[in-house]
């Protein structure tokens, strides 16, 4: 970095990092430009490159700063004597972090959605830092209750805890910042204690559920492009998921891509439509074939998490909304996802009414469930043995009946 690092230099660099975080959150790592980032703080591109030579270096610095903030939360929470207390402290401190950002007392932080869009060596550096932070979060769960868990089982629970925190960051803005602490207490209560009322038990997928498929009549070629595009956008962001990469993933030519698709944005729009169709199918399936609200909430979440790790997956993550240039399309995606989350929440409401779900904040429970479904696609990065037949027991079961529950026998 340029020297000397005067106070003015530090202040300007912090301003650039905050502006860059907002641009990366809105447009992705590939879509944001140094010119737009500089203009938002009154600088030309050459002035930005005085601090960060390349956009990838700036993005890496943004991710490192966000990771450091989450790491600090995990480190501070580790002082609690019990795993339950550490989880409560973790969400409480996350809420303080988010409130300080949203109230303007702290600069904006970049979301982690687009981290894999970084090239090497920047991605390697950020990945190492993120892995260190993940391990700190995993350490919060160490206790006599979790001592018998396999490494993959413990990693899956830590990933569920991390996913719940990341998803909370996206929807907590619906509340007043002064309420963030109360929201965090409700989140940690659901995560630690689960949502089952006495008499409600976790059950695995039935043979019929394992055999069920979402889109049996879909055109195989079109479906292959939709799955490939969803996977590449989830992994590399919209800009990073080039037509060349999508075509190479399918082992087809670029000409074949354009023979079947008009352009990439329309394909991503179709990926959103496919994702919503699958979520609707899972909710309809759960409502048709399961009885209590608890059973329906478990069944739809389980079915969608299984799909994320199956040959039918993945679903397109909601963060890809920034890829849509048309504001009407972006609004439609946001509205549709809100409606589907409300449908998922209605099963929890019904469970509270019929006594299968314990008293809790149903809206927050719905948001947690949606976040878990979205996060399931990335579980294999942390639990290499995860697959569609164990994702529910490793990843979902602890979040439904309590994060520190004992492992299943056998």
Backbone torsions as a table, in degrees:
resi	resn	phi	psi	omega
1	UNK	NA	149.9	179.0
2	UNK	-59.2	150.2	-179.7
3	UNK	-129.9	156.1	-2.5
4	UNK	-80.3	155.0	-178.9
5	UNK	-91.5	84.9	-179.2
6	UNK	-74.2	171.5	177.9
7	UNK	-61.4	-39.7	178.4
8	UNK	-63.2	-40.6	178.0
9	UNK	-60.6	-46.2	-179.4
10	UNK	-62.7	-41.8	-179.3
11	UNK	-64.8	-42.1	179.8
12	UNK	-67.0	-39.0	179.2
13	UNK	-64.6	-40.6	177.8
14	UNK	-63.6	-38.6	178.1
15	UNK	-63.6	-40.5	178.0
16	UNK	-64.4	-43.4	-179.8
17	UNK	-62.6	-41.6	178.5
18	UNK	-65.3	-44.1	178.3
19	UNK	-64.8	-39.9	179.9
20	UNK	-64.8	-39.8	178.9
21	UNK	-58.6	-43.4	178.7
22	UNK	-63.8	-42.7	-179.4
23	UNK	-67.1	-41.7	178.9
24	UNK	-66.4	-36.9	178.1
25	UNK	-65.3	-35.3	-177.0
26	UNK	-83.9	-40.2	-171.9
27	UNK	-114.7	-6.8	-176.0
28	UNK	83.0	165.2	-178.3
29	UNK	-63.7	-42.3	-178.3
30	UNK	-74.5	-30.9	-174.6
31	UNK	-83.5	-30.2	-179.9
32	UNK	-72.3	150.8	179.3
33	UNK	-123.5	153.1	176.7
34	UNK	-62.9	-33.3	179.8
35	UNK	-62.6	-45.1	-179.8
36	UNK	-67.8	-39.8	179.1
37	UNK	-63.7	-46.4	179.6
38	UNK	-63.1	-43.6	-178.2
39	UNK	-60.4	-32.9	-177.5
40	UNK	-70.0	-15.1	176.0
41	UNK	-121.9	18.8	174.7
42	UNK	74.9	30.1	179.4
43	UNK	-122.2	151.6	171.8
44	UNK	-87.8	167.1	-175.0
45	UNK	-57.4	-42.5	-178.7
46	UNK	-61.0	-31.6	178.1
47	UNK	-70.6	-36.3	177.6
48	UNK	-65.6	-41.5	-178.3
49	UNK	-69.8	-12.9	171.9
50	UNK	-64.4	-33.0	-179.4
51	UNK	-92.9	-40.7	-179.5
52	UNK	-136.4	116.2	-171.5
53	UNK	-62.6	-38.1	-176.8
54	UNK	-130.0	157.4	178.9
55	UNK	-60.1	-37.5	-179.3
56	UNK	-64.1	-33.3	176.3
57	UNK	-68.1	-39.7	178.1
58	UNK	-65.6	-44.3	178.2
59	UNK	-61.3	-42.6	178.4
60	UNK	-59.4	-42.5	179.3
61	UNK	-64.1	-38.2	177.7
62	UNK	-63.5	-45.4	179.0
63	UNK	-64.3	-41.8	-180.0
64	UNK	-61.4	-40.0	-179.6
65	UNK	-66.0	-41.5	178.0
66	UNK	-65.5	-41.1	178.8
67	UNK	-62.0	-42.3	178.6
68	UNK	-60.2	-38.0	179.5
69	UNK	-66.1	-43.4	178.4
70	UNK	-69.2	-36.7	177.2
71	UNK	-61.4	-43.0	179.8
72	UNK	-60.9	-37.9	177.3
73	UNK	-62.4	-46.3	-178.9
74	UNK	-65.2	-42.9	-178.8
75	UNK	-62.9	-45.1	-179.5
76	UNK	-65.4	-35.1	-178.2
77	UNK	-72.5	-19.9	-176.9
78	UNK	-68.8	-13.1	-177.3
79	UNK	-74.6	-14.3	179.0
80	UNK	-69.8	144.7	-173.1
81	UNK	-75.8	-20.9	-177.6
82	UNK	-120.8	156.7	177.8
83	UNK	-62.3	-40.8	178.7
84	UNK	-60.2	-44.9	178.8
85	UNK	-64.7	-36.2	179.3
86	UNK	-66.7	-39.2	178.9
87	UNK	-66.2	-44.4	177.1
88	UNK	-59.4	-43.8	-179.5
89	UNK	-65.2	-36.5	-179.5
90	UNK	-60.7	-48.3	-179.9
91	UNK	-70.5	-35.0	178.3
92	UNK	-62.4	-43.5	179.7
93	UNK	-73.0	-33.3	173.5
94	UNK	-59.8	-43.1	-180.0
95	UNK	-60.9	-39.6	177.7
96	UNK	-64.5	-40.9	178.2
97	UNK	-61.4	-48.8	-178.3
98	UNK	-65.0	-37.4	179.4
99	UNK	-65.9	-39.4	-179.6
100	UNK	-66.1	-33.7	176.7
101	UNK	-72.1	-48.1	-174.2
102	UNK	-71.7	-22.0	176.8
103	UNK	-89.5	-4.1	178.8
104	UNK	87.2	4.6	179.0
105	UNK	-78.6	-14.6	-178.8
106	UNK	-137.4	145.2	-179.5
107	UNK	-62.8	155.5	178.0
108	UNK	-58.7	151.2	177.1
109	UNK	-114.7	140.7	179.4
110	UNK	-72.3	144.4	172.6
111	UNK	-76.2	156.9	-177.3
112	UNK	-89.1	1.3	-174.5
113	UNK	-53.9	-39.3	-169.2
114	UNK	-103.3	16.5	-173.0
115	UNK	-60.8	-36.2	-177.4
116	UNK	-75.0	-3.8	175.0
117	UNK	-78.4	-10.8	178.3
118	UNK	-70.2	141.9	173.5
119	UNK	-83.3	171.3	170.6
120	UNK	-78.6	147.3	5.7
121	UNK	-89.4	-2.9	-176.5
122	UNK	-61.0	-42.4	-179.3
123	UNK	-62.8	-40.6	-178.7
124	UNK	-60.6	-41.6	-179.6
125	UNK	-66.8	-45.3	179.9
126	UNK	-67.1	-40.2	180.0
127	UNK	-61.5	-41.7	178.3
128	UNK	-61.8	-41.9	179.8
129	UNK	-66.9	-40.8	-179.9
130	UNK	-65.6	-40.0	178.9
131	UNK	-63.1	-40.5	177.0
132	UNK	-62.1	-40.4	177.6
133	UNK	-66.1	-41.7	177.8
134	UNK	-57.6	-43.4	-179.5
135	UNK	-63.9	-36.1	176.7
136	UNK	-64.1	-41.4	177.5
137	UNK	-65.8	-41.5	178.7
138	UNK	-60.7	-37.5	-179.7
139	UNK	-62.6	-23.8	178.4
140	UNK	-62.8	-22.8	-175.2
141	UNK	-91.9	-4.2	-177.2
142	UNK	-68.0	124.2	-176.8
143	UNK	-167.4	170.2	175.2
144	UNK	-58.7	-31.1	-179.9
145	UNK	-67.2	-31.7	-175.6
146	UNK	-103.4	3.9	-175.4
147	UNK	-64.3	-26.9	-177.0
148	UNK	-91.2	2.0	-179.5
149	UNK	-74.0	146.1	170.7
150	UNK	-70.8	165.0	-179.5
151	UNK	-59.7	-45.6	-179.4
152	UNK	-64.1	-38.9	179.7
153	UNK	-63.8	-44.8	178.8
154	UNK	-66.5	-40.7	178.1
155	UNK	-62.3	-39.1	179.7
156	UNK	-63.8	-39.9	178.5
157	UNK	-67.7	-41.6	177.8
158	UNK	-63.1	-38.9	178.2
159	UNK	-66.3	-37.4	175.4
160	UNK	-62.5	-41.7	176.8
161	UNK	-62.3	-44.8	179.4
162	UNK	-64.2	-42.6	179.7
163	UNK	-62.2	-40.5	178.8
164	UNK	-62.9	-39.1	178.6
165	UNK	-68.2	-42.6	179.2
166	UNK	-65.5	-40.9	-179.6
167	UNK	-69.5	-34.2	176.7
168	UNK	-58.4	-34.8	-179.7
169	UNK	-61.2	-30.5	-176.5
170	UNK	-85.2	-30.9	-175.7
171	UNK	-106.6	-11.3	-177.4
172	UNK	-66.0	-18.8	-179.8
173	UNK	-65.2	-11.2	175.4
174	UNK	-72.5	-11.0	179.8
175	UNK	-106.6	161.4	171.5
176	UNK	-68.6	144.3	-178.6
177	UNK	-59.5	-30.1	177.8
178	UNK	-66.8	-17.7	178.9
179	UNK	-92.5	-6.2	-172.6
180	UNK	-56.7	-37.1	179.6
181	UNK	-63.8	-42.7	178.1
182	UNK	-65.4	-39.5	178.1
183	UNK	-61.7	-44.6	-179.6
184	UNK	-61.3	-39.0	178.8
185	UNK	-62.9	-37.7	179.1
186	UNK	-71.3	-37.7	177.2
187	UNK	-62.5	-50.1	-177.0
188	UNK	-66.2	-31.9	176.0
189	UNK	-62.0	-43.7	179.7
190	UNK	-68.0	-42.0	-178.0
191	UNK	-66.4	-43.1	-176.4
192	UNK	-75.0	-42.3	-173.0
193	UNK	-99.9	-11.9	-175.9
194	UNK	76.7	-171.2	-176.7
195	UNK	-122.3	-0.6	-176.4
196	UNK	-75.1	136.2	170.5
197	UNK	-83.2	161.3	176.0
198	UNK	-53.9	131.9	-178.6
199	UNK	99.8	-15.8	177.1
200	UNK	-94.4	127.1	-176.3
201	UNK	-122.1	149.7	175.3
202	UNK	-75.4	133.5	175.6
203	UNK	-125.6	148.2	177.5
204	UNK	-77.0	176.8	179.7
205	UNK	-69.2	136.6	176.8
206	UNK	-77.4	162.7	175.7
207	UNK	-55.7	-37.5	178.6
208	UNK	-65.4	-38.5	179.1
209	UNK	-67.2	-38.8	179.3
210	UNK	-65.9	-31.6	-177.3
211	UNK	-87.0	-11.8	-174.3
212	UNK	-73.6	139.7	178.4
213	UNK	-125.1	151.8	-171.7
214	UNK	-84.9	-40.5	-169.3
215	UNK	-130.7	68.1	-173.9
216	UNK	-71.0	-23.7	-176.9
217	UNK	-100.9	7.3	-176.4
218	UNK	-71.7	148.5	176.3
219	UNK	-65.3	124.3	-173.6
220	UNK	-59.5	-40.3	-178.4
221	UNK	-68.4	-47.4	178.8
222	UNK	-61.6	-40.2	-179.8
223	UNK	-64.4	-38.0	179.1
224	UNK	-62.9	-42.3	177.6
225	UNK	-65.2	-39.0	-179.8
226	UNK	-66.1	-42.6	178.5
227	UNK	-66.0	-43.7	-179.1
228	UNK	-63.7	-44.3	-179.9
229	UNK	-64.7	-41.8	178.3
230	UNK	-60.9	-44.2	-180.0
231	UNK	-62.8	-46.8	-176.6
232	UNK	-68.4	-39.3	178.5
233	UNK	-66.9	-41.7	178.0
234	UNK	-59.9	-39.3	-174.9
235	UNK	-83.0	-38.4	-169.3
236	UNK	-121.6	2.0	-175.3
237	UNK	78.0	167.4	-175.2
238	UNK	-63.3	-48.0	-178.0
239	UNK	-68.2	-36.0	-180.0
240	UNK	-72.3	-23.4	179.2
241	UNK	-87.0	75.2	-177.0
242	UNK	-72.1	163.2	175.6
243	UNK	-58.8	-38.5	178.3
244	UNK	-61.2	-43.5	-178.7
245	UNK	-68.3	-41.5	178.8
246	UNK	-63.2	-43.0	179.9
247	UNK	-64.6	-43.0	-179.8
248	UNK	-64.8	-35.5	178.2
249	UNK	-60.4	-32.8	179.5
250	UNK	-95.0	-3.4	-177.5
251	UNK	59.8	43.9	176.1
252	UNK	-126.3	167.9	-179.7
253	UNK	-81.3	163.2	174.8
254	UNK	-63.8	-34.4	176.9
255	UNK	-63.0	-36.9	177.7
256	UNK	-65.3	-36.9	177.7
257	UNK	-57.5	-50.7	-175.8
258	UNK	-75.0	-16.1	173.0
259	UNK	-69.3	-34.0	-176.8
260	UNK	-100.6	-15.6	-176.0
261	UNK	-137.6	137.9	179.6
262	UNK	-69.7	-44.6	179.9
263	UNK	-162.9	171.2	-174.1
264	UNK	-70.9	-38.3	-178.2
265	UNK	-64.0	-41.2	177.2
266	UNK	-63.3	-35.3	177.4
267	UNK	-65.4	-42.5	178.9
268	UNK	-65.6	-38.4	174.7
269	UNK	-59.3	-42.1	177.8
270	UNK	-65.6	-32.1	176.2
271	UNK	-64.8	-40.7	175.7
272	UNK	-62.3	-45.2	179.9
273	UNK	-61.1	-40.9	177.5
274	UNK	-62.9	-44.5	179.5
275	UNK	-58.6	-45.3	-179.4
276	UNK	-67.1	-37.4	178.3
277	UNK	-62.6	-41.0	-180.0
278	UNK	-67.0	-42.7	179.3
279	UNK	-62.6	-42.9	177.4
280	UNK	-60.4	-43.2	-179.6
281	UNK	-61.2	-40.4	179.2
282	UNK	-66.4	-41.0	179.0
283	UNK	-66.8	-40.8	177.1
284	UNK	-63.8	-42.5	179.6
285	UNK	-60.9	-46.0	-178.9
286	UNK	-65.1	-39.7	-179.1
287	UNK	-68.4	-33.4	-177.2
288	UNK	-77.8	-39.7	-168.3
289	UNK	-107.2	-1.9	-178.5
290	UNK	-128.7	154.6	-169.1
291	UNK	-92.9	-74.6	-172.9
292	UNK	-74.3	164.3	177.2
293	UNK	-60.6	-40.1	177.2
294	UNK	-59.4	-47.0	-179.3
295	UNK	-62.8	-39.0	-179.4
296	UNK	-68.6	-42.5	178.9
297	UNK	-63.0	-43.4	178.2
298	UNK	-63.0	-44.9	-173.7
299	UNK	-66.1	-45.0	-178.0
300	UNK	-68.6	-41.1	178.7
301	UNK	-66.0	-42.3	179.2
302	UNK	-62.7	-43.9	-179.0
303	UNK	-62.4	-42.1	-177.9
304	UNK	-73.3	-36.2	176.1
305	UNK	-66.5	-39.1	176.9
306	UNK	-62.0	-42.2	179.8
307	UNK	-61.2	-38.2	-178.3
308	UNK	-56.3	-31.8	-177.9
309	UNK	-105.9	11.8	-179.4
310	UNK	-102.4	177.6	177.1
311	UNK	-66.0	-20.2	178.3
312	UNK	-79.1	-18.8	-175.4
313	UNK	-82.8	178.2	1.6
314	UNK	-99.1	174.4	165.8
315	UNK	-78.2	152.9	175.6
316	UNK	-78.3	130.5	-179.7
317	UNK	-72.5	148.4	-174.6
318	UNK	-64.5	-24.8	179.9
319	UNK	-60.3	-18.6	179.2
320	UNK	-71.7	-0.1	179.7
321	UNK	-58.9	-28.2	179.9
322	UNK	-66.4	-15.9	-180.0
323	UNK	-72.9	-19.6	-175.0
324	UNK	-85.3	116.7	-178.7
325	UNK	-73.1	-28.7	-176.4
326	UNK	-79.0	116.8	179.8
327	UNK	-58.9	-32.8	179.5
328	UNK	-63.9	-40.1	178.4
329	UNK	-66.8	-41.3	178.5
330	UNK	-61.4	-42.8	179.2
331	UNK	-64.0	-39.9	-179.7
332	UNK	-65.2	-40.4	177.5
333	UNK	-61.8	-46.9	-179.1
334	UNK	-62.4	-43.8	179.8
335	UNK	-63.9	-44.2	-177.5
336	UNK	-64.5	-42.1	179.7
337	UNK	-65.1	-37.9	176.5
338	UNK	-61.2	-43.4	-179.4
339	UNK	-65.1	-40.5	-179.7
340	UNK	-69.5	-35.6	175.3
341	UNK	-64.0	-38.3	177.0
342	UNK	-65.2	-36.4	176.6
343	UNK	-63.8	-42.1	177.5
344	UNK	-63.8	-40.4	179.9
345	UNK	-65.1	-32.9	-178.3
346	UNK	-62.0	-30.5	176.0
347	UNK	-65.4	-37.2	178.4
348	UNK	-69.7	-38.8	175.8
349	UNK	-60.9	-47.0	178.5
350	UNK	-60.9	-37.8	178.3
351	UNK	-65.2	-36.2	176.4
352	UNK	-65.5	-38.1	179.7
353	UNK	-69.1	-44.3	-177.0
354	UNK	-84.5	-1.9	174.7
355	UNK	88.6	5.4	-179.2
356	UNK	-88.4	-16.6	176.3
357	UNK	-116.2	134.0	-179.5
358	UNK	-70.0	161.5	177.2
359	UNK	-60.2	126.1	179.4
360	UNK	-162.7	177.2	176.7
361	UNK	-81.2	104.6	-172.8
362	UNK	-66.2	-36.4	180.0
363	UNK	-63.8	-44.1	178.9
364	UNK	-65.3	-39.8	177.6
365	UNK	-61.1	-37.9	177.0
366	UNK	-64.4	-41.2	177.8
367	UNK	-64.8	-40.5	178.7
368	UNK	-61.8	-43.6	179.4
369	UNK	-61.8	-43.4	178.4
370	UNK	-62.2	-41.6	178.2
371	UNK	-64.1	-37.5	178.5
372	UNK	-65.5	-40.9	178.7
373	UNK	-61.7	-46.5	-179.8
374	UNK	-62.3	-41.9	-177.1
375	UNK	-71.4	-21.3	-175.7
376	UNK	-57.5	-30.8	-177.6
377	UNK	-62.2	-26.2	-177.5
378	UNK	-99.3	6.9	-173.9
379	UNK	-61.1	-35.4	-176.2
380	UNK	-64.2	-22.2	177.5
381	UNK	-64.4	-23.4	-175.0
382	UNK	-115.4	-26.3	176.7
383	UNK	-128.1	92.3	-170.0
384	UNK	-63.0	-22.8	-179.7
385	UNK	-87.0	4.2	-178.4
386	UNK	-70.4	139.6	174.7
387	UNK	-152.0	178.8	-171.1
388	UNK	-63.2	-23.1	-177.4
389	UNK	-89.1	-13.0	177.4
390	UNK	-119.9	-4.9	-177.2
391	UNK	-60.2	-36.9	-178.3
392	UNK	-66.9	-43.8	-177.3
393	UNK	-73.5	-38.2	-178.8
394	UNK	-77.5	-41.0	-165.7
395	UNK	-104.9	-43.1	-175.6
396	UNK	-89.5	-44.4	-175.8
397	UNK	-50.6	-48.5	179.8
398	UNK	-61.0	-32.9	-178.8
399	UNK	-77.1	-19.7	179.7
400	UNK	-92.5	-34.2	-177.7
401	UNK	-114.2	-2.5	177.2
402	UNK	130.0	128.1	-171.0
403	UNK	-61.1	-27.3	-176.1
404	UNK	-102.1	19.0	-179.1
405	UNK	-64.1	152.1	178.8
406	UNK	-67.8	159.0	178.2
407	UNK	-68.2	158.6	174.9
408	UNK	-65.6	145.3	179.1
409	UNK	-62.3	143.9	178.4
410	UNK	83.3	NA	NA
